[in-house]
Amino acid sequence: MPPDDSKSLTLPRKVALAPLVTGPLALLFMGTVWGLGFTLAKIAGLNGAHPLGLIIWETIGSGFLLLAICAAFGRYPRLRWTYLRNYLVNGLLGFTIPGPLLFWAAPHLPVAVLTLMIPMAPLLTYVLIVALRAEKFDLIRALGVLAGFIGVALIVLPQGSLPEAGQVGWVLLALGASTFYAIQNVYIALHTPPDADVLTQTTGMLLFGGLLAVPVAIVTDGFLWPDWPMSIAVQAATVMLLINALLMFLYVWVLRTLGAVFASLNANIITVAGAMWGWLFFAEAPSAWIWAAMIAMALGVALVTLRRATPMPR
């Protein structure tokens, strides 16, 4: 699944004319294709893939592909304890726990609703940062968080928002994944080694996140084994793996070239693209309440990410 842009607030911003043209195109491509990932997760789940099996494919598979890219650039994840601990904690918070939650909920929710959990992560991140007194309270950003929770309320409260009333529990489960993404964002902001770079950090996180899921998969018989000819579940997992590796690499370029604020728009593109892919594959027409929730969350992300943070005085 896509990373949250608030994880990389310290990256340098380099802006040139060519990236101003290719950047928006890359952002549109990323959001559209990452939105497809949620549809693929639903397809895999409906065809018997275990959530842990999917997260192992997406993390370890993507991690090894990114490791090959690291090798091509002569940059490898560092093996000192400071970095290994960082990979371990981020793998757990960013992949091992929230990934299966999303994949578990995927077969039971419309794709449009599932993708709405992505923009909730930066909003919940701000709540945690203020609670930890790492930033001053900002009314505009707080209104952005309020808009996000209004979006959640528009999903779970009105009758007819969801196709079935029993799906509210699955929405809350998926929201739990957003909460872990937010915790991970705060950990990254406070504990990332100062000389770490996004590509090698992401590679380490993916590999450790997948390895942490392996023991649980052994106990629960949660593996998704390769087969030939490929089952529908394995086909979907394979495409998810390739998408994750390719777009992680592209995301690093956008983040380093145009900065975290610009890259944060990716979350809103994902939600709209997710709704379109859900309609195309499953004939899921989002209700008016879901479209209203998308607008509320897009507004919330804009208010939180476009407003400059004010650190607490030390």
C-alpha positions, 0 to 999 in steps of 0.5 A: 500500500502507498506510503504516507507523505508526512513520513518524509518532511525533512527531505530536501526540495528541488524544483526545476522546470522539467519536474514541474511538467513530469511531476504532476503526470507521475502523481496522476499515474501513481494515484491511478495505479495505486488505486488499482491495488485496493481492487486487486486486494479485494479480488485476491481476498474474494478468491481465498488469499489470506491477508498475511499471505498477501502482505508477505507477497507485497512486502518481501516481493517488493522489498527484493525488487527495490533491493535490486534497484538499490544495487543498481544505484550502489546504495544498500540498507545499512546494517548498524543497529540504529538502522535495523531497529528503524526497519524493524519498528517501521516494518511492524507499524507500517506493514505487518499490522496495518496491511493484514487489517486492510486486506482482511477488510478488503473483501467486505467493503466497496473499494472506494470506502477502503481507499478512503482510509489512506487520507485518514493517516496524515490527519490522525498523524497530526492528532498524535503529534499535537498530543505528544506536544511535538507541534503547536495546536493550529486551528486551521489544521485542526479543522482539517482533522475535523473534516476528515472525521466528518468524512468517516461519519458520512461513511458509517452513520447515514443509512444507505451510505454503505451497501450493507449495515453490517459493513460498519465494523469492517470500516472501523477495522480498516480505520485501525490500519490508518491509526497504525500508519499514523503511529508509524509517521510519528515514529519516523518523524521523531526517530529516523536516523538523520542521514537515512534516505527514503529508498534504502529505508523503504527497502528495509521496512518492506523486508522486515515487515514481511519477515515479521509476518512469516512466523504468524503465517506459519502458525495460521497457515496464512501463506499464499503459495505460488502455483502454475497456472497461476490462480486468480489470487496469485495473479492479483498478488503478483500484480500488487507486488510489481505495482508496489515496487514500481510506485515506491521507486517513483514516489521517492523521485516525486518526494525528493523532486517536488517535496512532501506537500506536493506528494500528499496530493497522491492520497486524494488521487488514490481515493478517486481512482479507487472508486473508479476501479471499484466501479469498473471491476465490481460495478460498485457505484459509490453513494452520494454519502461516499462522494461527500466523504471523499470531498470532506477528506480531501479538504481535510488533507489540504488543510493539514498538509498545506499549512506549515507546522509550528514546532513546540519551543524547546 
